[in-house]
């Protein structure tokens, strides 16, 4: 990761079908040339967690404000016997000019 890259990590409620996810927590990390894995920690209000809902962590990695990597797999957390500690794998984003 080049210095100044931005990593956006979010905890989202993904329970509602055909509706945007609700963001419960977010961390933005500006890299200082550090390489992956890059640790993150999301702080959320446990009172906002509904045990019947589904939650996931998603991430976007940007360089010069251009989206370069994103997770393409779902990383479920907190409820439904899901973990509270995860490691996220991101995949490169292909732009029209790279096809």
Steps between C-alpha positions, in 0.01 A plus 500: 500500500644837407528770762175695523275217387163504676329194642131532591359228727132487599276292724163483326157356569421294190164364617273690267467342157506740205597794723827675570697369797491710817846605618549447875873569524778618272876534512708682241870416494757704310800279435851620557653255257407206723414175327221249552371367723396833647323468835168672562254525788139611473335645809123469504214538747391148607152642562466548123548127436183302445565125549252425219688717248804420287817708509806510279829684466589649165807683382614724216861591426563823311811651347476868405125473573467231230351167610768234451402202721178380659380189679283286274414239762260562786660514845218435746560604861343518847165318468391154383812333644725729292842606632594841638857481369564458127763538232373649176636414156460769235507466124616752241238712328524506123423833337380548143845623397660176630273261308 
